Structure formats: structure tokens, C-alpha cells
Amino acid sequence: MKTKQRFLPLIALAAVLALVASACGRDGGGTSAQLDRVGGTMEVAAVWSGTEQANFRQVLDAFTAQTGTQVTFTSTGDDIATILRTRIQGNSPPDVAILPQPGLLRELAAQGALRPIDDVAGDLVDRNFAGHWKDLGSVEGVLYGLFYKGANKSLGWYNVTAFSNAGVQPPRTFDELLAVGRTLRDSGVTPYSIGGGAGWVLTDLFENIYIRQAGPEKYDQLTDHRIPWTDQSVKDALRTMGQLLSDRSLIAGDPTQVTFVQSVDAVFRTPPQAAMVFEGDFVPGAATQPAQAGRDYDSFAFPSIGGSPPSVVGGGDAVVMMKDTPQARELVKFLASPEAAEIWARLGGFSSPNRNLDASVYPDDVTRKNATALAQAQVFRFDMSDLAPAEFGGTPGRGMWALLQQFAANPANVDGIAAQLEAAAAAAYGR
């Protein structure tokens, strides 16, 4: 959903300029970007809309203040893969794109649609990011993407008042999650809000169940399509997922139609339409009504299944250069710096993979807790659908997104959906 560009109030603009000035004047130990005043214009394309777009606009305004470059932001929505392919074919790609899927990054790099950034920001990436983030942004040893925004996707978010009125605590196990759901329903509030109208929400739910039930080794095998989607481990995870989806008295609205933003608002509004929603640490940034962390809402780690250890399924948005221009180079350098991460981190709904960002800048304890869990996870895996070829893992109306929506409509059809997932995966992976 596109939103109209918001102009910063003068006080906010002054704060941004002050932050940029302080960044330029401090010794970052080699972690800060030294930018040139190149002027000119450029375009950036990303999936973000609404509050996320407005928050990133503040980052771009800081970049403009330092470089004089005017930046047009294009919100692609979830269909970024199709939009970028079309624009590449028309020889009109944006200068910079921010990709939510490493699978799409690899695809575009293989097509020659991306420009290497080793000589642009390679040193900054080495200094500011852990090695696995650099690996995710590289194809055959060449760096094409830096992960400006990370995400802890292994979270449940709950309405504090709804939980308090029902006398329940955040669940630690999946069995407790189901029991808490029934208690919440009996107290008069619908327990679960699931924004399955956005297919990626359902892939995130499946992946969190799968890594806990099948384990990280199986997760890796399924991600690489070294085991089929008809494997018993997949069917077991689908059946577990079906326990959340089967009883519609436990779900607010139709989980195949409710949008992501609607699913968040159902929990964050007063009074709530639902008690909890499962999604990443970006959830508060998607809420359209004001709510205070700790007082109105809080979060919990996705529950353990069968005694599974704590695990984090993470996501991230990679900045890639589609045109080698002075403006694109300066923006890539800027987004690799702690200063660029700090601007959005202070606004909330954001976790940075930049290890030189001071965690104290996060606006509240809830955000800080979840960002720290992402950084310190002992079992961490990147979002499976984002690592898959975009045709299978990241395109609306196709592959995982569409088939898990079909499953949400009929959770009893485990074998049928597993077979369809395998057919779609075999076609996308070419095996």
C-alpha cells in the first residue's frame, strides 16, 4: 500500500541535521562513512510503505542533508520481484533497490542486473557487520548487497490488557500457546490475529514451527531443496500449523484475507479485536494507532515445540546498486554506517545488523530485547522463503505464498499441499 510522502516537521528535520553533524565530527574508528557532496538526483525502490516508508524517509533526508542529493522513494509493495524484472527489461531500473530476499539478490546478480559494491562499501561491511551478513549479500565471493535492516521474526506480540484480564502469561511452549488461546477466548477476546492475506506471514509461521519441530539441519536441507516438501518433517509441521488454523473461533477474521497491517491493528487497538499476533520485530512500526511498549503491548519468543532450544528465524533487507552512479555509491556507503542505522533505530520498529550500533539508541526495552535476541541467537537461520528462488519463495499468488494461503483455507489438506509445494519447488529450483 502506497502512502503520500510525509514532510518532516522542522523540529524533526533539525534533529536529523544535528545527528548528521555529530556523525561527521566523531571518530567512528573506521566504522563511519565519509560522504562527498555529490548533489544530483536518484531513485530508491523498496517494499516499505506506511510508517516504515515514513521512517526510512527520515534516513534519506539525513543523506540529502549531507550530500545534497535529492532522493525519490518508490514503494513496490510485496511484488518487488516482478516490478524490478519489468523495469530491468525496460532498461529503467532504480539507482538503488532494497531487497527483502537473498534469493532475489542472487537471481538479479546472475542476470548482471546488479553492480558489485566491494569497492564502494566492502571495508565498511567488514567493520560493521558479522560475517554471515556479508556471506548473505555475496554471490560467488562478490559482494552485491549490504543488510541495512534486520528482523527477528521469531516473536509473538500480545495486548497487555487482554492477557491481564484473562489471567494468562506469555506462553513458553506450543501446548501452552494453545491453552492460553482457549482461555483468552473464554474471557471474551479472540486469541489469534493472522495476516495471511500477505502470503509471507504464513511462510514465517511455517518456518518458525518447522525449525523447532524438525531442527536446524532439516531446515537447511529443506531450504536448499535437498529434501522434498513431501518429507514427513514438512507434513508434521503443517499439521502443527493446522492446530492454530483449524478452529476459526480462535482467529480474528479470515486468515487468508486479513492483511499484515490489519492483523497488527487488531491487537494494538483499544479495545483489541485479538490478543496476539505472530510476526517480526517490525510489528510496532506497522501499527496505525499509538501504543506504548510495555504498557499496551509486549512480546515473547516463539514457543518451544517438543522441548526445542531457543531459535531465531531472521530476515533482512539488502541494499543493492542497480546503477553505478556517484549518488548510488554515496547512499550505499551511508547505509553501511552506524549513523544511518541510528536514525531509524531511534524511531522503533527496526533492528539493525550493524554490530557497531549502540543498543542504547533503541527507544524501549521491548525493542532492545528483541534486537539483542537477534544478535545473540545461538540457533539462527535466515528466512527460508527469502533464500528460495523468488518464483517459489517471494512472489504473491505463487509458490509458498499462494499454497500456504490455500492451506490456511483448508488445514486438513496436509498431503495435498505438501505435494503441490514440492511440485512448485522442483520447478523453481530446476530439480
C-alpha positions as CSV (number, residue, x, y, z in Angstrom):
1,M,0.0,0.0,0.0
2,K,1.5,3.3,-1.0
3,T,1.2,6.4,1.2
4,K,1.7,10.0,0.4
5,Q,5.2,11.3,1.2
6,R,5.3,13.0,4.6
7,F,7.2,16.2,5.1
8,L,9.3,16.3,8.3
9,P,8.3,18.9,10.8
10,L,11.0,21.5,11.3
11,I,11.9,20.1,14.7
12,A,12.4,16.6,13.3
13,L,14.5,17.9,10.4
14,A,16.7,19.8,12.9
15,A,17.2,16.6,14.9
16,V,18.2,14.8,11.7
17,L,20.7,17.5,10.8
18,A,22.1,17.5,14.3
19,L,22.6,13.8,14.1
20,V,24.4,14.0,10.7
21,A,26.6,16.8,12.0
22,S,27.6,14.8,15.1
23,A,28.3,11.8,13.0
24,C,30.6,13.7,10.7
25,G,32.5,15.1,13.7
26,R,33.1,12.0,15.7
27,D,35.8,9.3,15.4
28,G,33.9,6.2,14.3
29,G,37.1,4.0,14.4
30,G,36.7,3.4,10.7
31,T,33.0,2.5,11.1
32,S,31.5,5.7,9.8
33,A,31.1,6.7,6.1
34,Q,32.8,9.8,4.8
35,L,30.5,11.1,2.2
36,D,31.0,13.6,-0.7
37,R,28.6,16.3,-1.6
38,V,27.6,14.9,-5.0
39,G,24.2,16.6,-5.5
40,G,22.0,15.4,-8.3
41,T,19.0,13.1,-8.1
42,M,18.4,9.4,-7.6
43,E,15.7,6.8,-7.1
44,V,15.5,4.1,-4.4
45,A,12.9,1.3,-4.6
46,A,11.9,-0.9,-1.6
47,V,8.8,-2.8,-0.3
48,W,8.2,-0.4,2.6
49,S,5.0,1.6,2.8
50,G,3.2,3.4,5.6
51,T,5.1,4.0,8.8
52,E,8.2,2.1,7.5
53,Q,8.3,4.3,4.4
54,A,8.0,7.4,6.6
55,N,10.7,6.3,8.9
56,F,13.1,5.5,6.0
57,R,12.3,8.9,4.6
58,Q,14.0,10.4,7.6
59,V,17.1,8.3,6.8
60,L,17.0,9.6,3.2
61,D,16.5,13.2,4.4
62,A,19.7,12.8,6.5
63,F,21.5,11.6,3.4
64,T,20.2,14.5,1.4
65,A,21.4,17.0,4.1
66,Q,24.9,15.6,3.9
67,T,25.3,15.0,0.2
68,G,22.8,17.4,-1.5
69,T,21.3,14.5,-3.4
70,Q,17.5,14.6,-3.8
71,V,16.1,11.1,-3.5
72,T,12.8,9.8,-4.9
73,F,11.5,6.7,-3.0
74,T,9.3,4.2,-4.8
75,S,7.3,1.7,-2.8
76,T,6.9,-1.5,-4.7
77,G,4.8,-3.4,-2.1
78,D,5.4,-7.1,-1.8
79,D,5.6,-7.6,-5.6
80,I,9.1,-6.1,-5.8
81,A,10.5,-9.1,-7.8
82,T,8.0,-8.6,-10.6
83,I,8.3,-4.8,-10.6
84,L,12.1,-4.9,-10.8
85,R,12.1,-7.6,-13.5
86,T,9.8,-5.4,-15.6
87,R,11.9,-2.3,-15.1
88,I,15.1,-4.1,-15.9
89,Q,13.5,-5.3,-19.2
90,G,12.5,-1.7,-19.9
91,N,16.1,-0.5,-19.2
92,S,14.8,1.7,-16.4
93,P,15.9,0.2,-13.1
94,P,16.1,2.4,-9.9
95,D,19.6,3.5,-8.9
96,V,19.3,1.5,-5.7
97,A,16.9,-1.2,-4.6
98,I,16.5,-2.7,-1.2
99,L,15.7,-6.4,-1.5
100,P,13.9,-8.4,1.2
101,Q,15.0,-11.8,-0.3
102,P,18.6,-13.0,-0.7
103,G,17.1,-15.4,-3.3
104,L,16.1,-12.4,-5.4
105,L,19.5,-10.8,-4.9
106,R,21.2,-14.0,-6.3
107,E,18.8,-14.1,-9.2
108,L,19.4,-10.5,-10.2
109,A,23.2,-10.8,-9.7
110,A,23.3,-13.8,-12.0
111,Q,21.4,-11.8,-14.7
112,G,24.0,-9.0,-14.4
113,A,21.4,-6.6,-13.1
114,L,23.4,-5.6,-10.0
115,R,26.7,-3.8,-9.6
116,P,29.3,-5.1,-7.2
117,I,29.8,-2.9,-4.1
118,D,33.1,-4.3,-2.8
119,D,35.0,-1.2,-3.8
120,V,32.1,1.0,-2.6
121,A,31.5,-0.2,0.9
122,G,33.4,-3.5,1.3
123,D,35.6,-2.1,4.2
124,L,32.5,-0.7,6.0
125,V,30.7,-4.0,5.7
126,D,33.7,-5.9,7.1
127,R,34.0,-3.5,10.1
128,N,30.3,-3.1,10.9
129,F,28.6,-6.5,10.1
130,A,29.1,-10.1,11.2
131,G,30.5,-12.4,8.5
132,H,27.2,-14.3,7.9
133,W,25.6,-11.0,6.8
134,K,28.4,-10.4,4.3
135,D,28.0,-14.0,3.0
136,L,24.3,-13.5,2.5
137,G,25.0,-10.4,0.5
138,S,27.6,-12.1,-1.7
139,V,27.3,-14.2,-4.9
140,E,30.3,-16.4,-5.8
141,G,32.5,-14.3,-3.5
142,V,31.5,-10.9,-4.9
143,L,29.7,-8.5,-2.6
144,Y,26.4,-7.2,-4.1
145,G,24.3,-6.3,-1.0
146,L,24.6,-4.9,2.5
147,F,21.9,-5.7,5.0
148,Y,20.7,-2.3,6.3
149,K,17.7,-3.7,8.2
150,G,17.4,-7.0,10.0
151,A,14.5,-8.7,11.6
152,N,13.8,-11.1,14.4
153,K,10.9,-13.0,13.0
154,S,10.5,-15.4,15.9
155,L,8.2,-13.4,18.1
156,G,4.6,-13.2,19.4
157,W,3.1,-9.8,20.2
158,Y,0.3,-9.5,22.8
159,N,-2.1,-7.0,24.1
160,V,-1.1,-6.5,27.8
161,T,-4.6,-5.7,28.9
162,A,-6.2,-8.7,27.2
163,F,-3.6,-11.0,28.8
164,S,-4.1,-9.4,32.2
165,N,-7.9,-9.6,32.1
166,A,-7.7,-13.3,31.1
167,G,-5.2,-14.0,33.8
168,V,-2.7,-15.6,31.4
169,Q,1.1,-15.3,30.9
170,P,3.1,-15.3,27.6
171,P,3.3,-19.0,26.5
172,R,6.7,-20.7,26.6
173,T,5.6,-23.9,24.8
174,F,3.3,-24.6,21.8
175,D,1.0,-26.6,24.1
176,E,0.8,-23.5,26.4
177,L,0.1,-21.3,23.4
178,L,-3.0,-23.4,22.5
179,A,-4.1,-23.5,26.1
180,V,-3.7,-19.7,26.5
181,G,-5.7,-19.3,23.3
182,R,-8.6,-21.2,24.7
183,T,-8.5,-19.2,28.0
184,L,-8.5,-15.9,26.1
185,R,-11.5,-17.0,24.0
186,D,-13.4,-17.9,27.1
187,S,-12.5,-14.5,28.6
188,G,-14.3,-12.8,25.7
189,V,-11.4,-11.9,23.4
190,T,-10.3,-13.7,20.2
191,P,-6.8,-15.0,20.8
192,Y,-5.0,-15.0,17.4
193,S,-4.6,-12.5,14.6
194,I,-3.0,-13.9,11.5
195,G,-2.4,-11.7,8.5
196,G,-2.4,-14.4,5.9
197,G,-3.7,-12.1,3.2
198,A,0.1,-11.4,2.9
199,G,1.4,-14.8,1.9
200,W,4.8,-14.1,3.6
201,V,3.2,-14.0,7.0
202,L,2.2,-17.7,6.6
203,T,5.7,-18.7,5.4
204,D,7.1,-17.1,8.6
205,L,4.7,-19.0,10.7
206,F,5.5,-22.3,9.0
207,E,9.3,-21.7,9.2
208,N,9.1,-21.0,13.0
209,I,7.2,-24.2,13.5
210,Y,9.5,-26.2,11.2
211,I,12.8,-25.2,12.7
212,R,11.6,-26.0,16.2
213,Q,9.9,-29.3,15.2
214,A,12.4,-30.6,12.6
215,G,15.6,-28.9,13.8
216,P,18.1,-26.6,12.1
217,E,19.8,-29.3,10.0
218,K,16.5,-30.3,8.4
219,Y,15.7,-26.6,8.0
220,D,18.9,-26.2,5.9
221,Q,18.1,-29.3,3.8
222,L,14.6,-28.1,3.0
223,T,15.9,-24.6,2.3
224,D,18.3,-25.9,-0.3
225,H,15.7,-28.4,-1.6
226,R,17.9,-31.3,-0.6
227,I,14.8,-33.0,0.8
228,P,11.4,-32.8,-0.8
229,W,8.5,-30.9,0.5
230,T,6.7,-34.2,0.8
231,D,9.1,-35.2,3.5
232,Q,7.4,-36.3,6.7
233,S,9.0,-33.4,8.6
234,V,7.1,-31.0,6.4
235,K,3.8,-32.8,6.9
236,D,4.4,-32.8,10.7
237,A,5.0,-29.1,10.7
238,L,1.9,-28.5,8.6
239,R,-0.2,-30.5,11.0
240,T,1.1,-28.4,13.9
241,M,0.4,-25.2,12.0
242,G,-3.1,-26.6,11.3
243,Q,-3.7,-26.6,15.1
244,L,-3.6,-22.8,15.0
245,L,-5.6,-22.5,11.8
246,S,-8.4,-25.1,12.2
247,D,-10.5,-23.6,14.9
248,R,-11.8,-20.3,13.4
249,S,-13.3,-19.3,16.7
250,L,-9.7,-18.7,17.8
251,I,-8.9,-16.4,14.9
252,A,-9.9,-12.8,14.2
253,G,-11.3,-12.6,10.7
254,D,-10.4,-14.8,7.7
255,P,-6.6,-15.7,7.9
256,T,-6.5,-15.9,4.1
257,Q,-7.8,-12.3,3.7
258,V,-6.6,-10.2,6.7
259,T,-3.6,-8.0,5.7
260,F,-0.5,-7.8,7.8
261,V,-1.3,-4.2,8.9
262,Q,-4.9,-5.3,9.8
263,S,-3.5,-8.2,11.8
264,V,-1.3,-5.9,13.8
265,D,-4.0,-3.3,14.4
266,A,-6.4,-6.0,15.7
267,V,-4.0,-6.5,18.6
268,F,-2.7,-2.9,19.1
269,R,-6.1,-1.1,19.0
270,T,-8.2,-0.2,22.1
271,P,-10.2,-2.3,22.7
272,P,-8.4,-5.1,21.0
273,Q,-10.0,-7.3,18.4
274,A,-7.5,-10.1,19.1
275,A,-4.9,-10.8,21.9
276,M,-1.8,-11.7,19.9
277,V,-0.1,-11.7,16.6
278,F,2.9,-13.6,15.3
279,E,5.5,-11.7,13.4
280,G,8.8,-9.9,13.4
281,D,10.3,-7.1,15.4
282,F,8.9,-4.6,12.9
283,V,5.3,-5.2,14.1
284,P,5.1,-2.0,16.3
285,G,6.2,0.1,13.3
286,A,3.2,-1.2,11.3
287,A,0.6,-0.2,13.9
288,T,-1.6,2.7,12.8
289,Q,-2.7,3.6,16.3
290,P,-0.3,4.9,19.0
291,A,0.6,2.3,21.7
292,Q,3.3,2.2,24.4
293,A,5.7,-0.6,24.7
294,G,5.4,-2.5,28.0
295,R,2.2,-0.8,28.9
296,D,-0.1,-1.5,25.9
297,Y,1.9,-4.3,24.2
298,D,4.8,-6.6,24.8
299,S,6.4,-9.6,23.0
300,F,7.5,-13.1,23.7
301,A,9.8,-15.6,21.9
302,F,8.1,-18.0,19.6
303,P,7.2,-21.0,21.8
304,S,9.3,-24.2,22.0
305,I,7.9,-27.3,20.4
306,G,8.8,-30.7,21.9
307,G,11.5,-29.2,24.1
308,S,13.3,-27.5,21.3
309,P,16.0,-24.9,22.2
310,P,15.6,-21.2,21.5
311,S,15.8,-20.5,17.8
312,V,15.6,-17.3,15.7
313,V,14.4,-17.2,12.2
314,G,15.6,-13.9,10.9
315,G,15.0,-11.7,7.9
316,G,16.7,-8.7,6.4
317,D,16.6,-6.1,3.7
318,A,19.7,-5.8,1.4
319,V,20.8,-2.6,-0.3
320,V,21.9,-3.3,-3.8
321,M,23.2,-0.9,-6.5
322,M,21.5,-1.3,-9.9
323,K,23.2,1.8,-11.4
324,D,26.8,2.7,-10.8
325,T,26.4,6.4,-10.2
326,P,28.1,8.8,-7.7
327,Q,24.7,9.2,-5.9
328,A,24.2,5.4,-5.6
329,R,27.7,4.9,-4.3
330,E,27.3,7.5,-1.6
331,L,24.0,6.2,-0.5
332,V,25.4,2.6,-0.2
333,K,28.2,3.9,1.9
334,F,25.9,5.9,4.1
335,L,23.6,2.9,4.7
336,A,26.6,0.8,5.8
337,S,27.3,3.2,8.7
338,P,26.1,3.1,12.3
339,E,24.8,6.6,11.9
340,A,22.3,5.6,9.2
341,A,21.1,2.7,11.4
342,E,20.7,5.0,14.4
343,I,18.2,7.3,12.7
344,W,15.6,4.5,12.2
345,A,16.6,2.6,15.4
346,R,15.5,5.6,17.5
347,L,12.1,5.6,15.8
348,G,11.3,2.0,16.6
349,G,10.1,-1.0,14.6
350,F,13.6,-1.6,13.4
351,S,16.6,-3.9,14.2
352,S,20.0,-3.3,12.8
353,P,22.5,-6.0,11.9
354,N,25.2,-3.3,12.3
355,R,27.2,-4.5,15.2
356,N,28.6,-1.1,15.9
357,L,25.2,0.5,16.6
358,D,24.9,1.4,20.2
359,A,21.9,-0.7,21.6
360,S,21.0,2.2,23.9
361,V,19.5,4.1,21.0
362,Y,16.6,1.7,20.7
363,P,13.5,3.5,22.1
364,D,12.3,1.0,24.6
365,D,13.2,-2.2,26.5
366,V,10.9,-4.3,24.3
367,T,12.7,-3.3,21.1
368,R,16.1,-3.6,22.7
369,K,15.2,-7.1,24.0
370,N,14.2,-8.4,20.5
371,A,17.1,-6.8,18.7
372,T,19.5,-8.3,21.3
373,A,17.9,-11.7,20.8
374,L,18.6,-11.4,17.0
375,A,22.2,-10.5,17.6
376,Q,22.9,-13.2,20.2
377,A,20.9,-16.1,18.9
378,Q,22.7,-19.4,19.3
379,V,20.4,-21.1,16.7
380,F,19.8,-18.6,13.8
381,R,18.6,-19.2,10.3
382,F,17.6,-16.8,7.6
383,D,14.0,-16.8,6.5
384,M,13.6,-19.9,4.3
385,S,11.3,-18.4,1.7
386,D,13.6,-15.4,1.2
387,L,16.5,-17.7,0.4
388,A,14.5,-19.7,-2.1
389,P,14.2,-18.6,-5.8
390,A,11.8,-15.7,-5.8
391,E,9.3,-17.6,-8.1
392,F,8.8,-20.1,-5.2
393,G,9.5,-18.1,-2.1
394,G,8.8,-14.5,-2.7
395,T,6.1,-13.8,-5.3
396,P,2.4,-13.0,-4.5
397,G,0.0,-15.6,-5.9
398,R,2.7,-18.2,-6.5
399,G,4.8,-20.8,-4.7
400,M,4.9,-20.9,-0.9
401,W,2.8,-17.7,-0.5
402,A,-0.2,-19.0,-2.5
403,L,0.0,-22.6,-1.4
404,L,0.2,-21.8,2.3
405,Q,-2.8,-19.5,1.8
406,Q,-4.6,-22.5,0.3
407,F,-3.6,-24.5,3.3
408,A,-4.9,-21.8,5.7
409,A,-8.2,-22.1,3.9
410,N,-8.2,-25.9,4.3
411,P,-5.7,-27.0,7.1
412,A,-6.8,-30.7,6.7
413,N,-5.2,-30.9,3.3
414,V,-1.7,-31.7,4.5
415,D,-0.8,-34.3,1.9
416,G,-2.2,-32.3,-1.0
417,I,-0.5,-29.1,-0.1
418,A,2.8,-30.9,0.6
419,A,2.7,-32.4,-2.9
420,Q,1.9,-29.0,-4.5
421,L,4.7,-27.4,-2.6
422,E,7.1,-30.0,-3.9
423,A,6.0,-29.6,-7.5
424,A,6.4,-25.8,-7.2
425,A,9.8,-26.1,-5.6
426,A,11.1,-28.6,-8.1
427,A,10.1,-26.2,-10.9
428,A,11.7,-23.2,-9.3
429,Y,15.0,-25.0,-8.2
430,G,15.2,-26.9,-11.5
431,R,15.3,-30.2,-9.8
